[in-house]
Amino acid sequence: MRAVIVRSFGGPEVLEVVEVPVPEPGSGQVRIRVAAAAVNPVDVQTRSGALTAGGLLPARQVIGIGWDVAGTVDALGPRTTGFRRGDAVLGLSDRLALPLKAQAEYVVLDADAVAAVPAGSDLVAAATLPLGGLTAAQALDIAAAGPGDTLLVTGAAGAVGGYTVQLAAAAGVRVVAVADVGDEELVRDLGAEFFVPRTADLPAAVRGLVPGGVHTAVDAASVGMLALDAVRGGGALVSVRGNAPTPLRGIRVRNVWIRADGPRLAELAAAGLRPRVADVLPLDKVAEAHHTLAAGGLRGRLVLVP
């Protein structure tokens, strides 16, 4: 089968599509015939060596690429229950130091990292949900905003930010969305009550809309202290990118470290969230996908199809 790997760090040119044996599922695992695999910023950080430089990814001779996957169950390992061959599924490959990951023709995942796809779902669209949707859901768990509370979401037009807006609004949370001016209609349609252009003086603009500051914030755009300054004393801020600011004014500050969660993913898949696909490319165009992602300006995820 074909799979995307890196043997050395650098630009998109270090990405290789190689022929490797089809992996076999072990106990409690499923093998998925990949229909679609999304390209995420973490793939760029893996390929460039940023994760290794940051101490998150041990050096390996071969490193697989890809977290998000949708496809069909192809084989079951011993003592694996809950799935049958031919089931349409989506899943998350959340371990970093693996020689094979989701950007491949087949991938093996632990069964508890996999969820059924609702009947009739588009597998290309489904492949954009696992990483972004679970990050948003787990960030909101940490933020613990309740109905009627106010929540600031930076990067609200992005994948994680967009899912955060949708999930929070559905729970009765009043969302203040930060995005480009041209994205105001989009984020309001996703459920945001308030809008702040990302070029504005963020703390002043937010406090003008919500006197005293918001109760909580999910910082998906990594603006750090500016987002913290928009939160009221004793509130909470969750950083998506692992660089949480100093917890001033008694604000509870946490990073969200994504983990695979099949049952939660099943809930998200059935929740009617709006996925966004920026473009679909064949697997062997993975380097082109990385160039496009680096150029910025995408609204939605790039998806590779084997």
C-alpha positions in Angstrom: 0.0 0.0 0.0 1.0 3.7 -0.3 1.6 5.8 2.8 3.0 9.3 3.5 6.1 9.4 5.6 9.2 11.6 6.4 12.7 10.4 7.0 14.2 13.8 7.6 12.7 17.2 8.5 12.3 20.2 6.3 10.0 21.7 3.7 7.2 19.9 1.8 9.8 18.3 -0.4 10.8 15.9 2.4 7.4 14.2 2.3 7.5 10.8 0.6 4.7 8.6 -0.7 6.2 5.1 -0.3 5.1 1.5 -0.8 4.9 -0.4 2.5 3.2 -3.6 3.7 -0.5 -3.4 4.7 -0.5 -3.2 8.5 -2.2 -5.9 10.5 -4.6 -5.1 13.4 -3.7 -6.3 16.8 -5.9 -7.1 19.8 -8.6 -4.5 20.2 -7.8 -2.8 17.0 -9.4 -2.2 13.6 -7.9 -1.7 10.2 -9.5 1.0 8.1 -9.4 1.2 4.3 -8.9 5.0 4.0 -11.4 7.0 1.9 -10.1 10.4 3.0 -7.5 11.9 5.4 -7.4 15.5 6.3 -4.3 17.7 6.4 -3.8 19.6 9.6 -1.3 22.1 11.0 0.2 19.4 13.2 1.2 17.5 10.1 3.3 20.6 9.1 4.8 20.8 12.5 5.7 17.1 12.3 7.2 17.4 8.9 9.2 20.5 9.7 10.7 19.1 12.8 9.0 21.7 15.1 7.5 19.0 17.3 10.8 17.2 17.7 12.6 20.5 18.5 9.9 21.2 21.1 10.5 17.8 22.8 7.1 16.4 21.8 8.2 13.9 19.1 11.2 11.6 19.7 13.5 11.3 16.7 12.7 8.3 14.5 14.1 6.9 11.3 10.6 6.9 9.8 7.6 9.0 10.9 4.1 8.6 9.6 1.9 11.6 8.8 -1.8 12.2 9.3 -4.3 12.3 12.2 -7.8 12.4 10.7 -9.3 9.5 8.8 -12.6 8.4 7.4 -13.2 5.1 5.6 -14.5 1.6 6.0 -13.5 -1.2 8.4 -11.4 -3.7 6.5 -10.3 -6.1 9.2 -10.7 -6.6 13.0 -8.0 -7.7 15.4 -8.5 -10.4 18.1 -11.0 -9.5 20.9 -12.2 -6.4 18.9 -15.9 -5.7 19.4 -18.3 -3.0 18.3 -17.5 -2.9 14.6 -17.9 -5.2 11.6 -16.1 -5.3 8.2 -17.6 -2.8 5.9 -18.7 -0.3 8.6 -18.3 3.3 7.6 -16.2 5.0 10.3 -14.0 7.9 11.2 -11.1 8.0 13.7 -8.2 9.8 15.1 -4.5 8.7 15.1 -3.3 10.7 18.2 0.1 9.1 18.8 3.0 11.1 17.3 5.9 8.6 17.0 4.4 6.1 14.6 5.9 4.9 11.3 2.4 4.7 9.7 -0.5 7.1 10.3 -3.7 8.2 8.7 -2.4 9.5 5.3 -2.2 6.1 3.7 -4.3 3.5 1.9 -4.9 1.6 5.2 -4.4 2.6 8.8 -4.7 0.6 12.0 -6.3 2.3 15.1 -7.4 1.2 18.5 -11.1 0.5 18.4 -11.8 3.1 21.1 -10.4 5.8 18.8 -12.9 5.0 16.1 -16.6 5.9 15.7 -19.4 4.9 13.3 -20.3 7.4 10.6 -24.0 8.2 10.4 -25.7 6.6 7.3 -25.4 8.6 4.2 -22.5 10.8 5.4 -19.9 12.1 3.0 -16.6 10.4 4.0 -14.5 13.3 2.6 -16.4 15.7 4.9 -16.3 13.3 7.8 -12.5 13.2 7.6 -12.3 16.9 8.7 -14.1 16.2 12.0 -11.9 14.1 14.4 -9.0 16.4 15.3 -10.9 19.7 15.1 -14.1 18.5 16.6 -12.5 16.7 19.5 -10.2 19.6 20.2 -13.1 21.9 20.4 -15.2 19.6 22.6 -12.3 18.9 25.0 -11.4 22.6 25.2 -15.0 23.4 26.1 -15.0 20.7 28.7 -12.0 22.4 30.3 -13.5 25.9 30.0 -16.7 24.7 31.6 -18.9 27.5 30.3 -22.6 27.1 31.1 -25.8 28.3 29.5 -25.9 32.1 29.5 -22.1 32.4 30.1 -20.0 34.4 27.6 -17.2 32.7 25.7 -14.6 34.3 23.6 -13.4 32.2 20.6 -10.3 33.5 18.7 -9.7 32.0 15.2 -13.5 31.4 15.1 -13.5 30.9 11.3 -10.9 28.1 11.5 -11.5 24.4 11.9 -11.2 24.2 15.7 -12.7 27.7 16.2 -15.6 27.0 14.0 -16.5 23.7 15.8 -16.1 25.5 19.1 -18.6 28.2 18.1 -21.1 25.6 17.0 -20.8 23.4 20.1 -20.9 26.3 22.5 -23.9 28.0 20.8 -25.8 24.7 20.8 -25.2 24.5 24.6 -26.7 27.9 25.2 -23.3 29.7 25.6 -23.1 33.3 24.3 -20.2 33.3 21.9 -18.0 36.3 21.0 -16.2 35.3 17.8 -12.9 36.8 16.6 -12.1 36.4 12.9 -11.4 38.4 9.7 -14.0 41.0 8.7 -15.0 38.9 5.7 -15.9 36.0 8.0 -18.4 37.8 10.1 -21.4 36.3 8.3 -19.9 32.8 8.5 -19.3 32.9 12.3 -22.6 34.4 13.0 -24.2 31.7 11.0 -22.3 29.1 13.0 -23.9 30.5 16.2 -21.8 33.5 17.4 -23.9 36.3 19.1 -21.1 38.9 19.0 -18.3 39.5 16.4 -14.9 41.2 16.8 -12.6 41.7 13.8 -9.2 40.2 14.5 -7.5 43.6 13.7 -9.4 45.3 16.5 -8.0 46.1 20.0 -9.2 42.8 21.3 -9.6 43.4 25.0 -11.2 46.8 24.5 -13.5 45.5 21.8 -14.6 42.5 23.8 -15.2 44.5 27.0 -17.2 47.0 25.0 -19.6 44.2 24.1 -19.4 42.3 27.4 -18.8 44.7 30.3 -16.3 43.3 32.7 -15.0 40.8 30.2 -16.1 37.3 29.1 -16.4 34.4 31.5 -14.2 32.1 29.5 -12.1 32.0 26.3 -10.9 29.3 23.9 -7.8 30.7 22.2 -7.7 28.8 18.9 -5.6 31.6 17.2 -2.9 31.7 19.8 -3.2 35.4 20.7 -2.3 34.7 24.3 -2.3 37.6 26.7 -4.7 39.7 24.5 -7.3 37.0 24.9 -6.5 36.7 28.6 -7.1 40.5 29.0 -10.6 40.1 27.6 -11.5 37.5 30.3 -12.9 38.7 33.6 -11.0 38.0 36.9 -11.6 34.5 38.1 -12.6 33.3 34.7 -11.0 30.6 32.5 -8.9 30.5 29.3 -8.1 27.4 27.3 -5.2 27.5 24.8 -5.4 25.2 21.8 -1.8 25.4 20.7 0.0 24.5 23.9 1.3 28.0 24.7 -1.0 29.1 27.5 -0.3 32.6 28.9 0.5 33.4 32.5 -2.7 33.0 34.7 -3.1 36.6 35.9 -6.1 37.9 37.9 -7.0 34.5 39.2 -7.9 33.3 35.8 -7.8 29.5 35.4 -5.5 28.9 32.4 -5.1 25.5 30.8 -3.8 23.9 27.5 -6.0 21.4 25.8 -4.0 18.2 24.8 -6.1 16.3 22.3 -6.8 12.6 22.9 -8.7 10.1 20.8 -12.2 9.4 22.2 -14.4 7.1 20.0 -17.6 7.6 22.0 -17.3 11.3 22.0 -16.4 11.3 18.3 -19.6 9.3 17.7 -21.6 12.1 19.5 -19.9 14.7 17.3 -20.5 12.8 14.1 -24.2 12.6 15.0 -24.5 16.3 16.1 -25.0 17.8 12.7 -21.9 20.0 12.9 -21.0 21.8 9.7 -17.8 20.4 8.2 -15.8 22.5 5.7 -13.6 21.1 3.0 -11.3 23.6 1.3 -10.1 21.2 -1.4 -9.6 17.5 -2.2 -6.3 16.2 -3.6 -5.0 12.8 -4.4 -2.6 11.3 -1.9 0.5 11.8 -4.1 -0.2 15.6 -4.0 0.5 15.8 -0.3 3.5 18.2 -0.8 1.2 20.5 -2.8 -1.3 20.4 0.1 1.4 21.4 2.5 2.4 24.4 0.3 -1.2 25.4 0.1 -1.7 25.2 3.9 1.5 27.2 4.5 0.2 30.0 2.2 -2.7 30.5 4.6 -6.1 31.9 3.9 -7.9 28.5 3.8 -11.5 28.2 5.1 -11.8 24.5 5.8 -9.5 21.6 5.6 -7.5 20.1 2.7 -8.4 16.4 2.3 -6.3 13.7 0.7 -7.9 10.7 -1.0 -6.0 7.5 -1.8 
